[in-house]
Amino acid sequence: MLEPLIENKMDPYLLPVIQGSYQNFQATVGTNIVDVTLIARRCTRRTGTRMWRRGADSDGYVANFVETEQILHYNGFTASFIQVRGSIPLLWEQIVDLTYKPSFEIVRPEDGPKVAERHFLDLCKKYGSVLAVNLVNTHGGEGRLSERFSNAMQPILSDNIQYVQFDFHKICGHIHFERLSILYDQIEDYLKNHRNFLLNMDGEKIEEQTGVVRTNCIDCLDRTNVTQSMIARKVMERQLNQIGVFNANDSISAYPTFDTSFKNMWANHGDEISIQYSGTPALKGDFVRCGTRTIQGIAKDGWNSLARYYLNNFADGSKQDAIDLLQGHYIVSASRDLALPAEPEGLEAYVSMKLASVLVLTGLMFAMMSLRQARNDWRHLLLSLVSAGLSLGIGAYMRANGRKFTNRPRLLKSRH
């Protein structure tokens, strides 16, 4: 929406705004006080909600693309390290249809390799070298999507573009996240070779980061945040060693106050990024915050998963319309018909999740009540069967036509 103002040199009158996250803490390490900041910046090119903005568009811009910079200040030294996350850079969708995990749909698969190439060439221009870490499953629906991603990467692999497949769920399961050390062993040389940014006390640049790690899972939220926090922790320890705060064998875990603050910083960061995209805090946040999985954390994940299901199916369509309007993807102008998008026609106009649910529950209730009276009158048995059949019929229709019962965007469809 601001592009016309920018084109007309109105920059001094514009207020830059960043959507993302800002976290900061100060902690004592021995006799030293260190200041740590975490800033996340979300890309505005393909914004939206979790299920209505997946994958990439034709230009290679991906959904939920977030640049995260970790900054360390100590006694005049400044060190930083950047990571990025973003959806799998192919043309794909996962349209909600009342099922818990809607199927993945590849759009124009023949264009996938070109889109991936555009995406990674753009990253190379911005960051230098790129290491893509793919955390998705290697089986099932995720596996098929992962295979296409891997195939699209093969033609563009080079010294500047590298790819690592790490099946997070297969290797780490639901509780053994310490096995991420296996992934770190695979990427440690890359991190050391491409270093981080470092200024000395005189403001002179000692090191410069020449490459970035790009991490993705399906949502680029939960598995991604756990992985990025692990990488950031390792890099932070190396930076503290570089500037003389840590000895060679020191680790963050040896300093409880610093350790707790660091974990909370990354957990809060993950929650804020997740709320913006999915509507709920991140899953697996207890591991990031506490260093281990907890019963309370697992229960909270269950609740947040249910909340995501509800929001994805019954709320995010309208939210996506609001985002498209705010971002200028849908422009209201005098040249455009100002009438609202066409209303659904035919049977779809009468489809309602609330009405269908009421009918199903009412049918089941009448079926149970009639069944209790069936001993006295065979007609109650017949009524029970009719009521149960009606409920099952409505349920079957809802299952077969799930997309009609969801809250969908009305202004724009996903742009590929």
C-alpha positions in Angstrom: 0.0 0.0 0.0 3.0 2.3 0.5 4.6 1.7 -2.9 3.0 4.8 -4.5 4.4 7.0 -1.7 7.8 5.4 -2.0 7.9 5.8 -5.8 7.0 9.5 -5.3 10.0 10.1 -2.9 7.8 10.4 0.2 10.2 8.3 2.3 10.7 11.0 5.0 7.0 10.9 5.8 6.8 7.1 6.2 7.3 5.2 9.4 9.0 1.8 8.9 7.3 -1.0 10.8 8.6 -4.5 11.4 6.5 -7.5 12.2 8.4 -10.1 14.0 9.8 -10.3 17.5 12.1 -8.4 19.8 13.7 -10.0 22.9 16.5 -8.7 25.1 18.2 -9.7 28.4 21.3 -8.9 30.4 23.0 -11.5 32.5 26.2 -11.9 34.6 28.8 -14.4 33.5 31.3 -14.6 36.2 32.3 -10.9 36.7 31.1 -10.0 33.2 27.8 -8.5 32.1 26.6 -9.5 28.7 23.7 -8.0 26.7 21.9 -10.3 24.3 19.2 -9.2 21.8 17.1 -11.3 19.4 15.4 -9.5 16.6 13.1 -11.3 14.1 11.9 -9.6 10.8 9.1 -11.1 8.8 9.1 -10.8 5.0 6.1 -8.9 3.6 6.0 -10.6 0.2 3.9 -13.6 1.0 2.2 -12.9 4.3 -0.8 -14.7 5.6 -2.1 -17.4 7.9 -0.8 -20.9 8.4 -3.1 -22.8 6.1 -3.9 -20.1 3.5 -0.3 -19.2 2.7 1.9 -22.1 2.1 4.9 -22.7 -0.1 6.2 -20.1 -2.6 4.7 -17.8 -5.2 5.9 -17.8 -8.8 8.7 -15.3 -8.0 10.2 -17.5 -5.3 8.9 -15.6 -2.2 7.9 -18.1 0.5 5.3 -18.0 3.3 6.4 -17.4 6.9 9.9 -16.2 5.8 11.5 -14.8 8.9 15.1 -13.4 9.3 16.3 -13.8 12.9 19.4 -12.0 14.2 21.0 -12.7 17.5 23.2 -9.8 18.8 25.7 -9.9 21.6 27.2 -6.8 23.3 30.0 -7.1 25.8 32.6 -4.5 26.9 32.6 -2.7 23.5 32.5 -5.9 21.4 29.5 -6.5 19.2 28.8 -9.9 17.6 25.8 -11.1 15.6 24.5 -14.1 13.9 21.7 -14.4 11.3 19.5 -17.3 10.5 16.4 -17.5 8.3 13.3 -19.8 8.1 10.7 -20.1 5.4 8.2 -22.5 3.8 9.4 -25.1 1.3 10.0 -23.1 -1.9 7.7 -25.0 -4.2 4.2 -24.2 -5.4 2.1 -26.2 -2.9 -1.1 -25.9 -0.8 -2.7 -27.5 2.1 -6.3 -26.4 2.0 -8.4 -27.0 5.2 -11.2 -29.5 4.8 -12.2 -30.3 8.5 -9.6 -33.1 8.6 -6.8 -32.8 11.2 -4.1 -32.9 8.6 -5.3 -31.9 5.2 -3.5 -33.4 2.2 -0.7 -31.6 0.5 -1.4 -30.5 -3.1 1.4 -29.7 -5.5 0.5 -26.8 -7.9 2.1 -26.8 -11.3 4.9 -29.3 -10.3 6.8 -28.6 -13.6 7.5 -25.0 -12.3 8.8 -26.2 -8.9 12.5 -26.3 -9.8 12.5 -22.8 -11.4 10.7 -21.4 -8.3 13.2 -23.0 -5.9 16.1 -21.7 -8.0 14.7 -18.2 -7.9 14.3 -18.4 -4.2 17.8 -19.6 -3.5 19.5 -17.2 -5.9 17.7 -14.4 -4.1 19.0 -15.7 -0.8 22.6 -15.9 -2.2 22.4 -12.3 -3.3 21.4 -11.3 0.3 23.5 -13.6 2.4 26.2 -15.2 0.3 26.2 -18.9 0.8 23.1 -20.8 1.9 22.7 -24.1 3.7 19.1 -25.4 3.5 18.2 -27.6 6.5 15.0 -29.6 5.7 13.4 -31.0 8.9 10.2 -32.6 7.4 9.4 -36.3 7.6 10.7 -38.6 4.9 7.5 -40.6 4.7 3.8 -40.0 4.1 2.5 -36.8 2.7 5.4 -34.8 4.1 7.8 -37.3 2.6 6.4 -36.8 -0.9 6.7 -33.0 -0.5 10.2 -33.4 0.9 11.2 -35.6 -2.1 10.1 -33.0 -4.5 12.0 -30.4 -2.6 15.1 -32.6 -2.7 14.7 -33.2 -6.4 14.3 -29.5 -7.1 17.5 -28.8 -5.1 19.8 -31.2 -7.0 20.3 -29.0 -10.2 21.2 -25.9 -8.2 23.5 -27.4 -5.5 27.0 -25.8 -5.5 29.6 -24.4 -3.2 27.2 -21.6 -2.4 24.0 -23.7 -2.1 24.0 -26.8 0.1 21.2 -29.0 1.3 20.8 -31.2 4.4 17.9 -33.6 5.0 17.2 -34.3 8.7 14.0 -36.2 9.6 13.3 -34.5 12.9 10.5 -36.7 14.0 12.2 -39.9 13.0 15.5 -39.1 14.7 14.3 -37.0 17.7 10.8 -38.5 18.2 8.6 -36.5 20.6 11.0 -36.2 23.5 14.6 -36.9 22.5 15.5 -33.4 21.1 19.0 -33.7 22.4 19.6 -35.8 19.3 19.8 -32.6 17.4 23.5 -32.9 18.1 23.5 -35.3 15.2 22.4 -32.4 12.9 24.9 -30.0 14.4 27.7 -32.4 13.7 26.6 -32.3 10.0 26.6 -28.5 9.8 29.3 -27.5 12.2 32.0 -27.1 9.5 29.6 -24.9 7.5 29.0 -22.7 10.5 32.7 -22.3 11.3 33.7 -21.7 7.7 31.1 -18.9 7.2 31.7 -17.4 10.7 29.6 -14.6 12.2 29.8 -10.9 12.4 32.2 -9.4 15.0 33.3 -5.8 15.8 36.1 -5.1 18.3 36.1 -2.4 20.9 37.3 0.2 18.3 34.4 -0.6 16.0 36.7 -2.4 13.6 35.2 -5.4 11.8 37.1 -8.6 12.7 34.8 -11.1 11.1 31.9 -11.1 8.7 29.2 -13.7 8.3 29.4 -15.0 4.7 26.6 -17.6 4.7 23.3 -18.3 6.3 21.4 -21.4 7.5 17.9 -21.7 6.1 15.7 -24.0 8.2 12.3 -25.3 7.4 9.8 -27.8 8.5 6.2 -27.8 7.3 5.0 -24.7 9.2 8.5 -23.4 10.0 7.4 -22.9 13.6 7.9 -25.7 16.1 10.6 -28.0 14.8 12.3 -25.0 13.2 12.4 -23.0 16.4 13.9 -25.9 18.4 16.5 -26.3 15.8 17.4 -22.6 15.4 17.7 -22.2 19.1 20.2 -25.1 19.2 22.3 -23.5 16.4 22.1 -20.1 18.1 23.2 -21.5 21.4 26.3 -23.2 19.8 27.2 -20.0 17.9 26.7 -17.9 21.1 29.2 -20.1 23.0 31.7 -19.7 20.2 31.3 -15.9 20.2 31.7 -15.7 23.9 34.9 -17.6 23.6 36.1 -15.3 20.8 35.7 -12.2 22.9 37.2 -13.7 26.0 34.2 -14.2 28.2 34.3 -18.0 28.0 37.2 -20.3 28.3 37.7 -23.1 25.7 35.6 -25.6 27.6 32.9 -23.3 29.0 29.3 -23.6 28.0 26.1 -21.6 28.6 24.7 -24.3 30.8 27.4 -23.7 33.3 25.9 -20.3 34.1 22.3 -20.9 35.3 21.1 -17.3 35.2 22.4 -16.8 31.7 21.2 -20.3 30.6 17.6 -19.6 31.8 17.5 -16.1 30.2 18.8 -17.5 26.9 16.2 -20.3 26.8 13.3 -18.0 27.7 14.4 -15.5 25.0 14.2 -18.2 22.3 11.0 -19.7 23.7 9.3 -16.3 23.7 10.7 -15.6 20.2 9.2 -18.8 18.9 5.8 -18.1 20.5 5.5 -14.7 19.0 6.5 -15.9 15.5 4.0 -18.8 15.8 1.2 -16.6 17.0 1.6 -14.3 14.0 1.3 -17.3 11.6 -0.8 -19.9 13.3 -2.6 -18.0 16.0 -1.1 -20.1 18.9 2.2 -20.2 20.7 4.8 -22.7 19.3 4.6 -26.4 20.1 7.6 -28.0 21.8 8.2 -24.7 23.5 8.9 -26.5 26.8 12.1 -28.0 25.5 13.3 -24.6 24.3 12.3 -23.0 27.6 13.3 -25.8 30.0 15.8 -27.9 28.1 13.6 -31.0 28.4 10.1 -32.2 27.6 7.6 -31.9 30.4 4.1 -33.3 31.1 2.7 -29.8 31.3 4.4 -28.9 28.0 3.0 -31.9 26.2 -0.5 -31.1 27.6 -0.1 -27.5 26.4 0.9 -28.7 23.0 -2.3 -30.8 22.8 -4.4 -27.7 23.7 -2.6 -25.5 21.2 -3.0 -28.2 18.4 -6.8 -28.2 19.0 -6.8 -24.4 19.0 -4.9 -24.4 15.7 -7.4 -26.8 14.2 -10.3 -24.5 15.2 -8.6 -21.3 13.9 -7.4 -22.9 10.7 -10.9 -24.2 9.8 -13.2 -21.6 11.2 -11.4 -18.3 11.6 -8.3 -17.8 9.4 -10.1 -17.2 6.2 -11.4 -13.9 7.4 -8.1 -13.1 8.9 -6.4 -13.8 5.6 -8.8 -11.3 3.9 -7.8 -8.7 6.5 -4.1 -9.3 5.8 -4.5 -9.1 2.0 -6.4 -5.9 2.4 -3.8 -4.4 4.8 -0.9 -5.5 2.6 -2.4 -4.1 -0.5 -2.8 -7.4 -2.3 -6.5 -6.6 -2.6 -6.9 -3.0 -3.7 -10.2 -1.2 -3.5 -10.4 1.5 -6.1 -12.9 3.5 -8.1 -12.2 1.3 -11.1 -13.1 -1.8 -9.3 -16.6 -3.0 -8.6 -17.0 -2.1 -4.9 -19.5 -4.9 -4.3 -18.4 -7.7 -2.1 -17.2 -10.9 -3.8 -20.0 -13.1 -5.0 -21.9 -15.0 -2.4 -22.0 -18.8 -2.6 -24.8 -20.2 -4.7 -26.9 -23.3 -4.6 -26.6 -25.8 -1.8 -23.3 -24.2 -0.7 -25.2 -21.0 0.2 -27.0 -23.0 3.0 -24.0 -24.9 4.2 -23.2 -24.0 7.8 -20.9 -25.8 10.2 -23.0 -24.7 13.2 -26.3 -25.9 11.6 -24.7 -29.2 10.5 -23.3 -29.8 13.9 -26.7 -29.1 15.6 -28.5 -31.5 13.2 -26.0 -34.2 13.8 -26.2 -33.9 17.6 -29.9 -33.6 17.5 -30.2 -36.7 15.4 -28.0 -38.7 17.7 -29.9 -37.4 20.8 -33.3 -38.5 19.3 -31.7 -41.8 18.2 -30.6 -42.5 21.8 -33.9 -41.4 23.3 -35.9 -43.5 20.9 -33.7 -46.5 21.4 -34.5 -46.5 25.1 -38.2 -46.7 24.3 -37.8 -49.4 21.6 -38.8 -52.2 24.0 -42.2 -50.7 24.4 -43.0 -49.7 20.8 -41.3 -50.9 17.6 -41.9 -47.5 16.1 -39.4 -46.0 18.4 -36.8 -48.4 17.0 -37.7 -47.2 13.5 -37.4 -43.6 14.6 -34.0 -44.3 16.2 -32.7 -45.9 13.0 -34.0 -42.9 11.0 -32.4 -40.4 13.4 -29.1 -42.2 13.4 -29.1 -42.5 9.7 -29.8 -38.8 9.3 -26.9 -38.0 11.6 -24.6 -40.4 9.7 -25.7 -39.0 6.4 -25.0 -35.4 7.4 -21.7 -36.5 8.9 -20.7 -38.3 5.7 -21.7 -35.2 3.6 -19.5 -33.0 5.9 -16.6 -35.3 5.5 -16.9 -35.5 1.8 -17.4 -31.7 1.4 -15.3 -30.4 4.2 -14.0 -27.4 2.4 -17.5 -26.0 2.1 -17.8 -25.9 5.9 -14.6 -24.0 6.5 -14.0 -20.3 6.8 -12.3 -19.4 3.5 -10.8 -16.2 2.2 -13.2 -14.3 -0.1 -11.0 -11.5 -1.5 -8.1 -13.5 -3.0 -7.0 -17.0 -3.6 -3.4 -18.0 -2.8 -1.2 -16.4 -5.5 1.2 -18.9 -7.1 
